Amino acid sequence: MIAKVFMRKARKAVSLVEIAMGLSIIAVVAAGAMFYFNNANVSSRANEAMQQISALQEIVRTMYQSEGSYANVTTAAVSQSALLASRYKGPSNTIRSPFGSTVTMGPAASGTAFEITMNNVPASACQRLSTIDLGSGLQQITVGSTTVTGGAGLTAAQANTACDGPTTIVWRFI
């Protein structure tokens, strides 16, 4: 009788192999969840960056209509504008990207266009931001050392090559 009670308790115990299997299953599920969360986070920031670029374009176009020139389109002027959402405003009249880096703005060398520069864009977001269609006002895009003119973004192959790490993207609009 005592032997049967002892054997029942032994059967209820969990072996080291079962614990290891349980921990490995938990580790795989946690790794998958972290991978999904990281991808969702980058995707969310890339979407916000696209919204920011569109908002900056509209602000500059509004400033151009009131002044007739891109000469005063600067990072500080746009940052001080009441049109810029507070979530994009950084310290000391700067503009902050959704990635925590800086966004600079200014007239292009010709004076007939303006540029938006986003620094330290993560590679996965860079690929999305450099291939999107930003409308007919896009004159040129430069990603790293790759430049495409004519109003189109980079092709997927160009983006894969140009977006090999944290990258600077420059959009030129007319």
N, C-alpha and C positions, 0 to 999 in steps of 0.2 A: 504494500500500500504506500509506504513512504517513497519507494522507488518510483511509483507512478506519479506522485505529486512532484517529485524532483524533475522527472522527465517532462512534465507539462510546463514547468517554469522554463526549462531549457528551450522548449519549442517556441515559447513566446518571446524569447530574447532575439535581438536583431544582430545579425553577424556583421563583421567588418566589411565584407564584400557588399552587402546590401546597403550599408551606410555610404560606401564609396560610390556605388551606382546612383544612389539618390543625390549625392552631392554633384556628381558629374551631370546629371540631368538638370539640376538647378543651375549649374554653371553655363550649360548650353543655352538654356532659356534666357538667362541674364545677358549673355553675350548677344543673342539675337535681339533682345529688347534694346540694348545699348546701340547696336548697329542701326536699328530702325529709328530710334530717337535721334541719333546723330544725323542721319539722312533727312529726317523730317525737319530738324533744326536748320540745316544748311538750306534746304528747299524753302523754308519759311523766310529766312533772311534774304535769299535771292529774290523771292517775290517782293519783299519789302524794298529791296534795292531797285527793282524795276519801277515800283510805285514812286520811289524817291526821284529817280531820273525823270520820270514823267512830270512830277510836281516841279522839279527844278526847271524843266523846259518851259512850263507854263509861267512860272515866276519871271524868267528871263524875257519871255515874249511880252508879258505885261509891262516890264520895265522898259523894253525897247519901244513899245507903243507910246509910252509917256515921254521918253527922252529922244527917240529917233536914232539912237546909236547904241552900240554895244560897249562903248568906251568905259562906261561906269558900271558895267556888269563885273563885279568882283565878288570874291568869296565873302568879304566883310559886308558889302552892300546887300547881298542876298541873305546873309545870316541875320542882318538887322531888320530885314523886311518882315512886316507883319504877316505876309503871305506864307512864310516858311513855317511848317509845323514845328512845335517846340521839341518834339522827339528827335528832330534832325539837327537841332542847334547844339553846338559844342561850346566849350569855354573860349572866351576872348574872340568873339566874332568868327568862329570856325563852324564848319558843317561836318557832322559826323555821319559816317555810313552805318548801315545796319551791322556791319562786321567789326565796328569799333575803330575803324581807320578814318582817315580824313578824306573829305571831298573838297576839291578846289575848283574854282570857276574863274573865267575871265574871257576877254575878247580874244579871238584868234589873231594871228599875225596880220592877216589881211584887213582886219577891222570890220569885215562884212559878215562875220560868223562869230560864234562863241563856243567855248569848250568846257566840258565837264570832265574832270579827272577824278577817278576813284582809285585809291591806293590800297595795296595789300588785300586784294580780292582773292579768297580761297579758290583753288583750282576748280572744284566742282561748281561753284557759283559762277566763276569766270566763264566756263563753257556755256552756261545758260545766258548770262548777260551779254556775251559777245556775239551770240547767234540770233538774238531776238530782233524783230522788225520794229524799229522805233519811228517809222513813218517817213514821209517824203522829205522832212527837214534834215534828216541825217546826211551829212556830207561825207564824213570820213570817220572810221574807227581805227584806233591803234591799240593793240593788245601786246604788251611786251615790245618786241621788235617787228611785229607783223602789222602792216597797215593795209586797209582796204578802203578804197574811195568809191563813190558812186551811189551812196545811199543804202547799201545793203550791209548786213552784218557779216561776220566771218562764216565760212562754211564749217561744217562739223569737223572735217579733217584739219582745217587751219586752226580751229579752236583747240583741238586735241594737242596740237603741236605748241601753240602759243601759251596755253594755260597749263604749264607744267609745274606750277607752284604758286605761292602768293604773287599776284601779278597786278600791274597798274593798267587800267583801261582808260583811254581818252576818247570821248565822243565829241565830234565837231558838228555843230548844227548851223544851218543858215536860217 
